[in-house]
């Protein structure tokens, strides 16, 4: 079985940003993404997801390394200063390279 | 004594459980359902009454309340900026919270008035919906300046399509279109269960309020004083406006309560997108940690007494 290497870009951010992040991802050319609710703790304190203002989401995007860099750079430039957000990149293997 | 009302006891239960770090937690989906039911119930109730009122009677009140929503943040901003020495964005954001309204506070007031058999104009939910919006726009202008880049589409989307406004206006329209006979079939869920739903909502609000106390300790005395002083001042303006508009004593007290309440759903969401540099911890600590509990525990009876006094002194 042949495997192909791609990047997994994981974004954890305030739920308030969801519609904006999704729009950015579409515009930057991501072919797909997965969003889940998340909670945890960081520099902005405990994000308990008890209600809207303390909710987090986790967005996962599997894509070409170049695009992952573009997206990460865009997020850093536009959101890092003012919002609770982290991003990280991981190497992943996929079976259907044309999908990502 | 308002604290004897069982719904208030649910709030206190949540507050104490939160402060003692109990495991208690309303599932997110339940909290969302409960707040949706509250908004729809309030909207429906108001909508049914709207059908009975002529537009010429309602319009002056709508415009007066719009003006109130514009004026309150302009009053709060200089105090926050110069007395509180807050950054411009923070002052603007908190000012917007205090110009807008809290549906939870309105629900508690409406429930309390009903228990005390104090009548008030039933179209108050319309004024509640109208007063949610203008302060948000004032807050954005205060933070950005008039010439600043206003991302109009984003802002309009946040302001008019936030779930609170959609449900409140939607409920009003459904109630208005269906009329008193039409809503009979959905009455058991929305009207009969109202206080039970409110109790669950307040339980969660108590838990959320408890989480704000930590940030209050960090940000100090000014926010506490502002969180109590501002609603008192706003309620006096609301009382005066209610009397001027010729509302009943109950209606005047409800308008005073609306003026005194501070938003914690619509405004935080809009500010987060439109004024991202404002620290949401500050505004929520003030509106949820101080003003919301103050209003529902002490404020509402005080505003009612104030309305009674105003109508006695100024004449009805």
Interface residues (C-beta under 8 A of the other chain):
Chain A: X14 X16 X17 X20 X37 X44 X45 X46 X48 X49 X50 X51 X52 X53 X54 X55 X81 X82 X83
Chain B: X25 X26 X28 X31 X204 X207 X208 X211 X215 X264 X265 X268 X269 X272 X273 X276 X277 X280 X281 X284
